[in-house]
């Protein structure tokens, strides 16, 4: 019975994605006010950025977990289960706990026509408040200034990187994207800036911020930059939330256990190599190619690829071309997914060797080194396929590949 109620609730929540993205904080403020403003009852750290924000949030959370603090972590999107978005010390919120909070949120959510993300954000804050976390690490969903999470008063904030993405909401110039991300900066709140181009620095220079990383940041290693950004943020709160160097090293080593962080250039099979990457925009693919060329010089990969239609998949595929032996195109179940025909057209334009993927079983059976990338949803669908019995030989439904 309880499982059916949870399934019905999640169906209700996901159906609200049809409302789309409605930038603005009014509905979130109203939802939280009805709950007694739970987001103001615990300290927070706020992280924005085009790429890398999930990793930075997870590093901070993992280190503080190792230091025996009770740490809430709110990230998006999820890979397999909705519950992954809301965690405390690595443990995901249970279905029963979601149901309990939904009972408080359902009526005001319907009245306000709140979106999926607004409800999820309010749910996370209420859960962290109920569970009396010592601190919560909060990742923005989209942008910063008008993101639902931007109702908190953080101890510290960080911005990981700036690149063009979600142009319909954030603008089609680096400066406009930077202005939206800069919206999380608060007066007298320390803010650390990671791997950003000079056009973004012109925006951030108007604020009292501290830059992390090398002078020519576009040449810097993204993983190194993310770790250094997380470390500097941790140092800034050390007087309130003590941690040791051993905690830091253990936090990096145990990040999956402590936070569930997974899927960024993740090697899940060694021979033949199978790499999963949740990156989904040109900047993230540049980081992927750089890492692959460094780890496996001269090696070419079959690349299982998809893209949402609002992404610049021409540039993404062009970036991937140097490491691509064969491009295997697939369409996820997401309605926003680009069509196979549109992606194939780009493949022809770029002179890439491409074809349609017929079954995830091909990936399991292939003798070629393979990378799966382009979308959280694609990674999630493949991982769901891996949970099927070992002797499966199931083709993808037509709706996923046409």
DRENDO-1510 file (C-alpha; in Angstrom, 1 decimal, always signed):
<recs>
REC; n; res; u; v; w
REC; 1; UNK; +0.0; +0.0; +0.0 .
REC; 2; UNK; +2.7; +2.5; +1.0 .
REC; 3; UNK; +4.7; +1.6; -2.2 .
REC; 4; UNK; +1.6; +2.5; -4.3 .
REC; 5; UNK; +1.2; +5.8; -2.5 .
REC; 6; UNK; +4.8; +6.7; -3.0 .
REC; 7; UNK; +4.6; +5.7; -6.7 .
REC; 8; UNK; +1.5; +7.9; -7.1 .
REC; 9; UNK; +3.2; +10.8; -5.3 .
REC; 10; UNK; +6.3; +10.7; -7.6 .
REC; 11; UNK; +4.0; +10.5; -10.6 .
REC; 12; UNK; +2.3; +13.6; -9.4 .
REC; 13; UNK; +5.6; +15.4; -8.9 .
REC; 14; UNK; +7.1; +14.4; -12.2 .
REC; 15; UNK; +3.8; +15.4; -14.0 .
REC; 16; UNK; +4.6; +19.0; -12.8 .
REC; 17; UNK; +7.6; +19.1; -15.1 .
REC; 18; UNK; +5.0; +20.0; -17.8 .
REC; 19; UNK; +4.8; +23.4; -16.0 .
REC; 20; UNK; +8.3; +23.9; -17.2 .
REC; 21; UNK; +10.8; +26.2; -15.5 .
REC; 22; UNK; +9.3; +29.3; -14.0 .
REC; 23; UNK; +12.2; +31.4; -12.8 .
REC; 24; UNK; +11.5; +33.4; -9.6 .
REC; 25; UNK; +11.5; +33.0; -5.9 .
REC; 26; UNK; +8.0; +34.0; -4.9 .
REC; 27; UNK; +6.4; +30.6; -5.0 .
REC; 28; UNK; +9.3; +29.0; -3.1 .
REC; 29; UNK; +9.2; +31.7; -0.4 .
REC; 30; UNK; +5.4; +31.1; -0.1 .
REC; 31; UNK; +5.9; +27.3; +0.2 .
REC; 32; UNK; +8.6; +27.7; +2.8 .
REC; 33; UNK; +6.6; +30.3; +4.8 .
REC; 34; UNK; +3.8; +27.8; +5.2 .
REC; 35; UNK; +6.3; +25.3; +6.6 .
REC; 36; UNK; +7.7; +27.9; +9.1 .
REC; 37; UNK; +10.7; +28.8; +7.0 .
REC; 38; UNK; +12.7; +25.6; +7.6 .
REC; 39; UNK; +15.6; +26.8; +5.4 .
REC; 40; UNK; +16.5; +29.4; +8.0 .
REC; 41; UNK; +16.9; +26.9; +10.8 .
REC; 42; UNK; +20.3; +25.4; +9.8 .
REC; 43; UNK; +23.6; +26.7; +8.2 .
REC; 44; UNK; +24.1; +26.3; +4.5 .
REC; 45; UNK; +26.7; +26.4; +1.8 .
REC; 46; UNK; +25.5; +27.4; -1.7 .
REC; 47; UNK; +27.2; +26.3; -4.9 .
REC; 48; UNK; +26.4; +27.4; -8.5 .
REC; 49; UNK; +28.2; +27.0; -11.8 .
REC; 50; UNK; +27.7; +25.6; -15.3 .
REC; 51; UNK; +29.7; +22.4; -14.6 .
REC; 52; UNK; +31.3; +20.8; -11.5 .
REC; 53; UNK; +28.9; +22.1; -8.9 .
REC; 54; UNK; +27.7; +18.5; -8.0 .
REC; 55; UNK; +31.3; +17.4; -7.5 .
REC; 56; UNK; +32.1; +20.4; -5.3 .
REC; 57; UNK; +29.0; +20.0; -3.2 .
REC; 58; UNK; +29.8; +16.3; -2.8 .
REC; 59; UNK; +33.4; +16.8; -1.8 .
REC; 60; UNK; +32.4; +19.3; +0.8 .
REC; 61; UNK; +29.6; +17.1; +2.1 .
REC; 62; UNK; +31.9; +14.0; +2.2 .
REC; 63; UNK; +34.7; +15.7; +4.1 .
REC; 64; UNK; +32.3; +17.1; +6.7 .
REC; 65; UNK; +30.7; +13.7; +7.0 .
REC; 66; UNK; +34.1; +12.2; +7.7 .
REC; 67; UNK; +34.5; +14.8; +10.4 .
REC; 68; UNK; +31.3; +13.5; +12.1 .
REC; 69; UNK; +29.1; +16.4; +11.2 .
REC; 70; UNK; +25.5; +15.7; +10.3 .
REC; 71; UNK; +25.4; +17.0; +6.7 .
REC; 72; UNK; +22.4; +17.5; +4.4 .
REC; 73; UNK; +23.1; +17.4; +0.6 .
REC; 74; UNK; +20.7; +18.6; -2.0 .
REC; 75; UNK; +21.6; +18.1; -5.7 .
REC; 76; UNK; +20.0; +17.5; -9.0 .
REC; 77; UNK; +19.1; +15.8; -11.2 .
REC; 78; UNK; +19.0; +12.2; -10.0 .
REC; 79; UNK; +20.3; +9.3; -12.0 .
REC; 80; UNK; +18.1; +6.4; -11.0 .
REC; 81; UNK; +15.8; +7.4; -8.2 .
REC; 82; UNK; +14.2; +10.7; -7.2 .
REC; 83; UNK; +15.3; +10.1; -3.5 .
REC; 84; UNK; +19.0; +10.6; -4.6 .
REC; 85; UNK; +18.4; +14.3; -4.7 .
REC; 86; UNK; +18.0; +14.6; -0.9 .
REC; 87; UNK; +20.6; +13.0; +1.4 .
REC; 88; UNK; +22.0; +13.1; +4.9 .
REC; 89; UNK; +25.5; +11.7; +5.3 .
REC; 90; UNK; +25.0; +9.6; +2.2 .
REC; 91; UNK; +21.6; +8.2; +3.2 .
REC; 92; UNK; +18.8; +9.1; +0.8 .
REC; 93; UNK; +15.5; +10.3; +2.0 .
REC; 94; UNK; +13.0; +7.4; +2.2 .
REC; 95; UNK; +9.7; +7.1; +0.4 .
REC; 96; UNK; +7.9; +7.3; +3.7 .
REC; 97; UNK; +9.6; +10.5; +4.6 .
REC; 98; UNK; +8.8; +12.0; +1.2 .
REC; 99; UNK; +5.1; +11.1; +1.8 .
REC; 100; UNK; +5.1; +12.8; +5.2 .
REC; 101; UNK; +6.5; +16.0; +3.9 .
REC; 102; UNK; +4.2; +15.9; +0.8 .
REC; 103; UNK; +1.2; +15.9; +3.1 .
REC; 104; UNK; +2.3; +19.4; +4.3 .
REC; 105; UNK; +3.1; +20.6; +0.8 .
REC; 106; UNK; +0.3; +19.2; -1.4 .
REC; 107; UNK; -2.4; +21.8; -0.8 .
REC; 108; UNK; -0.1; +24.9; -1.1 .
REC; 109; UNK; +1.7; +23.4; -4.1 .
REC; 110; UNK; -1.6; +23.0; -5.9 .
REC; 111; UNK; -2.8; +26.5; -5.0 .
REC; 112; UNK; +0.5; +28.1; -6.1 .
REC; 113; UNK; +0.9; +25.9; -9.2 .
REC; 114; UNK; +4.4; +25.2; -7.9 .
REC; 115; UNK; +6.8; +23.5; -10.2 .
REC; 116; UNK; +8.5; +20.2; -9.7 .
REC; 117; UNK; +11.8; +21.9; -8.7 .
REC; 118; UNK; +10.1; +24.4; -6.3 .
REC; 119; UNK; +8.4; +21.5; -4.5 .
REC; 120; UNK; +11.6; +19.4; -4.4 .
REC; 121; UNK; +13.6; +22.3; -3.0 .
REC; 122; UNK; +11.0; +23.0; -0.2 .
REC; 123; UNK; +10.9; +19.3; +0.5 .
REC; 124; UNK; +14.7; +19.2; +1.0 .
REC; 125; UNK; +14.7; +22.2; +3.3 .
REC; 126; UNK; +11.9; +20.8; +5.4 .
REC; 127; UNK; +13.6; +17.4; +5.7 .
REC; 128; UNK; +16.9; +18.9; +6.7 .
REC; 129; UNK; +15.2; +21.0; +9.3 .
REC; 130; UNK; +13.2; +18.1; +10.7 .
REC; 131; UNK; +16.4; +16.0; +10.9 .
REC; 132; UNK; +18.3; +18.8; +12.6 .
REC; 133; UNK; +21.3; +18.7; +10.3 .
REC; 134; UNK; +24.4; +20.6; +11.4 .
REC; 135; UNK; +24.8; +22.0; +7.9 .
REC; 136; UNK; +23.4; +21.5; +4.4 .
REC; 137; UNK; +25.3; +21.8; +1.1 .
REC; 138; UNK; +22.9; +23.2; -1.5 .
REC; 139; UNK; +23.4; +23.0; -5.3 .
REC; 140; UNK; +21.6; +25.4; -7.6 .
REC; 141; UNK; +19.5; +23.8; -10.3 .
REC; 142; UNK; +19.6; +26.4; -13.0 .
REC; 143; UNK; +21.4; +29.8; -12.9 .
REC; 144; UNK; +21.5; +31.3; -9.5 .
REC; 145; UNK; +19.7; +34.6; -9.1 .
REC; 146; UNK; +16.2; +33.2; -9.7 .
REC; 147; UNK; +16.9; +29.6; -8.8 .
REC; 148; UNK; +14.6; +28.2; -6.1 .
REC; 149; UNK; +17.5; +27.5; -3.8 .
REC; 150; UNK; +18.4; +31.2; -3.7 .
REC; 151; UNK; +16.3; +31.8; -0.6 .
REC; 152; UNK; +19.0; +30.7; +1.8 .
REC; 153; UNK; +21.4; +32.8; +3.8 .
REC; 154; UNK; +24.6; +30.8; +3.4 .
REC; 155; UNK; +27.8; +30.8; +5.4 .
REC; 156; UNK; +29.7; +30.7; +2.2 .
REC; 157; UNK; +29.1; +30.3; -1.5 .
REC; 158; UNK; +31.0; +29.1; -4.5 .
REC; 159; UNK; +30.8; +29.3; -8.3 .
REC; 160; UNK; +32.5; +26.5; -10.1 .
REC; 161; UNK; +32.6; +27.4; -13.8 .
REC; 162; UNK; +30.9; +29.6; -16.4 .
REC; 163; UNK; +30.0; +28.4; -19.9 .
REC; 164; UNK; +27.1; +28.8; -22.3 .
REC; 165; UNK; +24.2; +26.5; -21.3 .
REC; 166; UNK; +20.4; +26.9; -20.9 .
REC; 167; UNK; +20.7; +30.0; -23.1 .
REC; 168; UNK; +16.9; +30.5; -23.3 .
REC; 169; UNK; +17.0; +31.3; -19.5 .
REC; 170; UNK; +20.5; +32.5; -18.9 .
REC; 171; UNK; +21.4; +34.3; -22.1 .
REC; 172; UNK; +23.7; +33.5; -25.0 .
REC; 173; UNK; +26.8; +35.4; -23.8 .
REC; 174; UNK; +29.3; +34.5; -21.1 .
REC; 175; UNK; +28.6; +37.8; -19.3 .
REC; 176; UNK; +24.9; +37.2; -19.1 .
REC; 177; UNK; +25.4; +33.7; -17.7 .
REC; 178; UNK; +27.9; +35.0; -15.1 .
REC; 179; UNK; +25.4; +37.7; -14.0 .
REC; 180; UNK; +22.8; +35.0; -13.3 .
REC; 181; UNK; +25.2; +32.8; -11.4 .
REC; 182; UNK; +26.5; +35.9; -9.5 .
REC; 183; UNK; +22.9; +36.2; -8.1 .
REC; 184; UNK; +23.8; +33.8; -5.3 .
REC; 185; UNK; +26.5; +36.2; -4.0 .
REC; 186; UNK; +25.4; +37.9; -0.7 .
REC; 187; UNK; +26.8; +40.9; +1.1 .
REC; 188; UNK; +29.4; +39.9; +3.7 .
REC; 189; UNK; +29.2; +36.3; +2.7 .
REC; 190; UNK; +32.5; +34.8; +1.4 .
REC; 191; UNK; +32.4; +33.7; -2.2 .
REC; 192; UNK; +35.0; +31.6; -4.0 .
REC; 193; UNK; +35.1; +31.5; -7.8 .
REC; 194; UNK; +36.6; +28.5; -9.7 .
REC; 195; UNK; +37.6; +27.9; -13.3 .
REC; 196; UNK; +36.0; +30.8; -15.2 .
REC; 197; UNK; +36.9; +32.7; -18.4 .
REC; 198; UNK; +38.0; +36.4; -18.4 .
REC; 199; UNK; +34.6; +37.6; -19.6 .
REC; 200; UNK; +33.0; +36.1; -16.4 .
REC; 201; UNK; +35.7; +37.6; -14.2 .
REC; 202; UNK; +34.7; +41.1; -15.5 .
REC; 203; UNK; +31.3; +40.4; -13.9 .
REC; 204; UNK; +32.6; +38.8; -10.7 .
REC; 205; UNK; +35.2; +41.6; -10.2 .
REC; 206; UNK; +32.3; +43.9; -9.1 .
REC; 207; UNK; +31.9; +41.8; -6.0 .
REC; 208; UNK; +34.2; +40.9; -3.1 .
REC; 209; UNK; +35.1; +37.4; -4.3 .
REC; 210; UNK; +38.2; +35.2; -4.1 .
REC; 211; UNK; +39.4; +33.5; -7.3 .
REC; 212; UNK; +40.7; +29.9; -7.0 .
REC; 213; UNK; +43.1; +28.5; -9.5 .
REC; 214; UNK; +45.6; +29.5; -12.2 .
REC; 215; UNK; +45.6; +32.8; -14.0 .
REC; 216; UNK; +44.8; +31.3; -17.3 .
REC; 217; UNK; +41.9; +29.3; -16.0 .
REC; 218; UNK; +40.7; +27.9; -19.3 .
REC; 219; UNK; +43.9; +25.8; -19.4 .
REC; 220; UNK; +43.3; +24.4; -15.9 .
REC; 221; UNK; +42.3; +20.8; -15.1 .
REC; 222; UNK; +38.6; +20.9; -14.1 .
REC; 223; UNK; +38.9; +18.2; -11.5 .
REC; 224; UNK; +41.8; +19.9; -9.8 .
REC; 225; UNK; +40.0; +23.2; -9.9 .
REC; 226; UNK; +36.8; +21.6; -8.3 .
REC; 227; UNK; +38.9; +20.0; -5.5 .
REC; 228; UNK; +40.7; +23.3; -4.8 .
REC; 229; UNK; +37.4; +25.2; -4.8 .
REC; 230; UNK; +35.9; +22.7; -2.3 .
REC; 231; UNK; +39.0; +22.9; -0.1 .
REC; 232; UNK; +39.0; +26.7; +0.1 .
REC; 233; UNK; +35.3; +26.7; +1.0 .
REC; 234; UNK; +36.0; +24.1; +3.7 .
REC; 235; UNK; +38.9; +26.2; +5.0 .
REC; 236; UNK; +36.6; +29.2; +5.2 .
REC; 237; UNK; +34.2; +27.4; +7.6 .
REC; 238; UNK; +36.8; +25.4; +9.6 .
REC; 239; UNK; +36.4; +27.6; +12.7 .
REC; 240; UNK; +32.7; +26.6; +12.9 .
REC; 241; UNK; +32.9; +23.0; +11.4 .
REC; 242; UNK; +36.2; +21.5; +12.3 .
REC; 243; UNK; +37.8; +18.9; +10.0 .
REC; 244; UNK; +41.3; +17.4; +9.7 .
REC; 245; UNK; +43.6; +16.7; +6.8 .
REC; 246; UNK; +42.8; +13.0; +7.2 .
REC; 247; UNK; +39.1; +13.9; +7.0 .
REC; 248; UNK; +39.8; +15.7; +3.7 .
REC; 249; UNK; +41.7; +12.8; +2.2 .
REC; 250; UNK; +39.1; +10.2; +3.4 .
REC; 251; UNK; +36.3; +12.5; +2.1 .
REC; 252; UNK; +37.8; +12.3; -1.4 .
REC; 253; UNK; +38.3; +8.6; -1.2 .
REC; 254; UNK; +34.8; +7.8; +0.2 .
REC; 255; UNK; +32.8; +10.3; -1.9 .
REC; 256; UNK; +30.5; +7.6; -3.4 .
REC; 257; UNK; +29.7; +6.1; +0.0 .
REC; 258; UNK; +29.2; +9.5; +1.7 .
REC; 259; UNK; +27.3; +11.3; -1.0 .
REC; 260; UNK; +26.3; +9.0; -3.8 .
REC; 261; UNK; +28.3; +11.1; -6.2 .
REC; 262; UNK; +28.7; +9.1; -9.4 .
REC; 263; UNK; +28.9; +9.2; -13.1 .
REC; 264; UNK; +31.5; +11.9; -14.0 .
REC; 265; UNK; +34.1; +10.1; -16.2 .
REC; 266; UNK; +33.3; +6.9; -14.3 .
REC; 267; UNK; +35.2; +3.7; -15.4 .
REC; 268; UNK; +32.9; +0.8; -14.6 .
REC; 269; UNK; +34.6; -1.9; -16.7 .
REC; 270; UNK; +38.3; -2.2; -17.4 .
REC; 271; UNK; +38.4; -4.5; -20.4 .
REC; 272; UNK; +37.1; -3.5; -22.8 .
REC; 273; UNK; +36.8; -0.1; -21.1 .
REC; 274; UNK; +33.4; +1.2; -20.4 .
REC; 275; UNK; +33.2; +4.8; -19.1 .
REC; 276; UNK; +30.0; +6.6; -18.0 .
REC; 277; UNK; +29.9; +10.4; -18.1 .
REC; 278; UNK; +26.9; +12.5; -17.1 .
REC; 279; UNK; +28.4; +15.6; -18.8 .
REC; 280; UNK; +25.8; +17.2; -21.1 .
REC; 281; UNK; +27.2; +20.4; -22.6 .
REC; 282; UNK; +30.3; +21.5; -24.6 .
REC; 283; UNK; +32.4; +22.5; -21.6 .
REC; 284; UNK; +31.9; +19.1; -19.9 .
REC; 285; UNK; +32.7; +17.3; -23.1 .
REC; 286; UNK; +35.9; +19.3; -23.4 .
REC; 287; UNK; +36.9; +18.1; -19.9 .
REC; 288; UNK; +36.0; +14.5; -20.8 .
REC; 289; UNK; +38.1; +14.5; -24.0 .
REC; 290; UNK; +41.0; +16.1; -22.1 .
REC; 291; UNK; +40.8; +13.4; -19.4 .
REC; 292; UNK; +40.5; +10.5; -21.9 .
REC; 293; UNK; +43.4; +11.8; -24.0 .
REC; 294; UNK; +45.5; +12.1; -20.9 .
REC; 295; UNK; +44.6; +8.6; -19.4 .
REC; 296; UNK; +44.4; +6.7; -22.7 .
REC; 297; UNK; +46.7; +8.5; -25.3 .
REC; 298; UNK; +45.9; +7.7; -28.9 .
REC; 299; UNK; +42.9; +5.5; -27.9 .
REC; 300; UNK; +39.6; +5.8; -29.8 .
REC; 301; UNK; +36.2; +4.9; -28.3 .
REC; 302; UNK; +32.8; +4.0; -29.5 .
REC; 303; UNK; +30.7; +6.8; -28.1 .
REC; 304; UNK; +27.1; +6.2; -27.1 .
REC; 305; UNK; +25.6; +9.6; -27.3 .
REC; 306; UNK; +22.4; +11.6; -26.9 .
REC; 307; UNK; +21.5; +15.2; -26.3 .
REC; 308; UNK; +18.6; +17.3; -25.2 .
REC; 309; UNK; +17.3; +19.4; -28.1 .
REC; 310; UNK; +18.0; +22.7; -26.2 .
REC; 311; UNK; +21.8; +21.8; -26.0 .
REC; 312; UNK; +24.4; +22.7; -28.6 .
REC; 313; UNK; +24.9; +19.2; -29.8 .
REC; 314; UNK; +26.7; +20.3; -32.9 .
REC; 315; UNK; +29.5; +21.7; -30.8 .
REC; 316; UNK; +29.4; +18.8; -28.4 .
REC; 317; UNK; +29.8; +16.2; -31.2 .
REC; 318; UNK; +32.5; +18.2; -32.8 .
REC; 319; UNK; +34.4; +18.2; -29.5 .
REC; 320; UNK; +34.0; +14.5; -29.1 .
REC; 321; UNK; +35.2; +13.7; -32.6 .
REC; 322; UNK; +38.9; +13.3; -31.9 .
REC; 323; UNK; +38.3; +10.4; -29.5 .
REC; 324; UNK; +35.4; +8.9; -31.4 .
REC; 325; UNK; +35.8; +5.7; -33.4 .
REC; 326; UNK; +32.1; +5.2; -33.9 .
REC; 327; UNK; +29.2; +7.4; -32.8 .
REC; 328; UNK; +26.2; +5.3; -31.5 .
REC; 329; UNK; +23.1; +7.5; -31.4 .
REC; 330; UNK; +20.3; +6.8; -28.9 .
REC; 331; UNK; +17.2; +8.7; -27.9 .
REC; 332; UNK; +16.3; +8.6; -24.2 .
REC; 333; UNK; +12.7; +8.6; -22.9 .
REC; 334; UNK; +12.9; +12.3; -22.1 .
REC; 335; UNK; +10.5; +14.4; -24.2 .
REC; 336; UNK; +13.2; +17.1; -24.4 .
REC; 337; UNK; +15.6; +14.7; -26.2 .
REC; 338; UNK; +16.9; +15.6; -29.7 .
REC; 339; UNK; +15.7; +13.2; -32.4 .
REC; 340; UNK; +17.9; +10.5; -33.9 .
REC; 341; UNK; +17.5; +12.1; -37.3 .
REC; 342; UNK; +18.7; +15.5; -36.1 .
REC; 343; UNK; +21.7; +14.1; -34.4 .
REC; 344; UNK; +22.5; +11.9; -37.4 .
REC; 345; UNK; +22.4; +15.0; -39.6 .
REC; 346; UNK; +25.0; +16.6; -37.5 .
REC; 347; UNK; +27.1; +13.4; -37.6 .
REC; 348; UNK; +27.1; +13.5; -41.4 .
REC; 349; UNK; +28.0; +17.2; -41.4 .
REC; 350; UNK; +31.0; +16.5; -39.2 .
REC; 351; UNK; +32.0; +13.5; -41.2 .
REC; 352; UNK; +31.7; +11.1; -38.2 .
REC; 353; UNK; +31.2; +7.4; -38.5 .
REC; 354; UNK; +27.7; +7.0; -36.9 .
REC; 355; UNK; +24.8; +4.6; -36.6 .
REC; 356; UNK; +21.8; +4.1; -34.3 .
REC; 357; UNK; +22.2; +2.0; -31.2 .
REC; 358; UNK; +19.6; -0.8; -31.3 .
REC; 359; UNK; +20.0; -2.2; -27.8 .
REC; 360; UNK; +21.9; -1.5; -24.6 .
REC; 361; UNK; +22.9; -5.1; -24.9 .
REC; 362; UNK; +25.3; -4.1; -27.7 .
REC; 363; UNK; +27.3; -2.1; -25.1 .
REC; 364; UNK; +27.6; -5.1; -22.8 .
REC; 365; UNK; +28.6; -7.5; -25.6 .
REC; 366; UNK; +31.0; -5.2; -27.5 .
REC; 367; UNK; +34.7; -5.8; -27.6 .
REC; 368; UNK; +35.3; -2.1; -28.3 .
REC; 369; UNK; +36.2; +0.5; -25.6 .
REC; 370; UNK; +33.1; +2.5; -25.1 .
REC; 371; UNK; +32.0; +5.9; -23.5 .
REC; 372; UNK; +28.3; +6.6; -22.7 .
REC; 373; UNK; +27.6; +10.3; -22.4 .
REC; 374; UNK; +25.3; +13.2; -23.2 .
REC; 375; UNK; +22.6; +13.1; -20.6 .
REC; 376; UNK; +21.9; +12.1; -17.0 .
REC; 377; UNK; +18.8; +10.3; -18.3 .
REC; 378; UNK; +20.8; +8.2; -20.7 .
REC; 379; UNK; +23.1; +7.1; -17.9 .
REC; 380; UNK; +20.1; +6.3; -15.7 .
REC; 381; UNK; +18.4; +4.2; -18.4 .
REC; 382; UNK; +21.6; +2.2; -19.0 .
REC; 383; UNK; +22.1; +1.6; -15.3 .
REC; 384; UNK; +18.5; +0.4; -15.0 .
REC; 385; UNK; +19.2; -2.0; -17.9 .
REC; 386; UNK; +22.2; -3.4; -16.0 .
REC; 387; UNK; +20.0; -4.3; -13.1 .
REC; 388; UNK; +18.1; -6.8; -15.3 .
REC; 389; UNK; +19.0; -10.5; -15.1 .
REC; 390; UNK; +22.4; -11.4; -16.5 .
REC; 391; UNK; +21.0; -13.5; -19.3 .
REC; 392; UNK; +18.8; -10.7; -20.8 .
REC; 393; UNK; +18.9; -9.9; -24.4 .
REC; 394; UNK; +16.3; -7.1; -24.6 .
REC; 395; UNK; +16.0; -4.5; -27.3 .
REC; 396; UNK; +15.2; -0.9; -26.5 .
REC; 397; UNK; +11.5; +0.0; -27.0 .
REC; 398; UNK; +10.9; +1.7; -30.3 .
REC; 399; UNK; +9.9; +4.9; -28.4 .
REC; 400; UNK; +13.5; +5.2; -27.2 .
REC; 401; UNK; +15.2; +4.9; -30.6 .
REC; 402; UNK; +12.9; +6.4; -33.2 .
</recs>
